[in-house]
C-alpha cells in the first residue's frame, strides 16, 4: 500500500550560500522524471516502508531549477488582431502542406 495523494509531496530545499538543491519527493511521477535526467538530478537515497519505496531524494545544481509563473488571464484580441492571427495560421498550414506533412 503506497502513500495517499495528499502525502505524495515534493520539497525543493536550497539556500543562498550553496549552489546545490536537495529535492525530496514522495511522488512516483516526480521521481521518475528525475531518474530520466541523471546528468542533472543525482540520486541521493530513498525511504522504504514495509519493503516498498515511498520517497526518493535527489540533488541538483541550483541553476537547473526554474519556476514558471504565468498569468492565467487571456489577452482579448481586437477583430483586426484575430484576422491577422487567422492569416498567419493559413500561411503556416499552406507551408506545411507544401512540404508534405
Residue pairs with C-beta under 8 A, 6 or more apart in sequence:
1 50
1 52
2 28
2 52
2 54
3 26
3 54
7 26
8 25
8 26
8 27
8 28
9 25
9 26
9 27
10 23
10 24
10 25
10 26
10 27
10 30
11 23
11 24
11 25
12 21
12 22
12 23
12 65
13 21
13 22
13 23
13 24
14 20
14 21
14 22
14 62
14 65
18 62
19 61
19 62
19 63
20 59
20 60
20 61
20 62
21 59
21 60
21 61
21 62
21 65
22 44
22 57
22 58
22 59
23 34
23 41
23 57
23 58
23 59
23 60
24 55
24 56
24 57
25 31
25 34
25 55
25 56
25 57
25 58
26 54
26 55
31 55
31 56
31 58
34 41
34 43
34 56
34 58
35 41
35 43
40 60
40 61
40 64
41 58
41 59
41 60
41 64
42 58
42 59
42 60
43 56
43 57
43 58
44 56
44 57
44 58
44 59
45 56
45 57
46 53
46 55
46 56
46 57
47 53
47 54
47 55
47 56
48 54
77 85
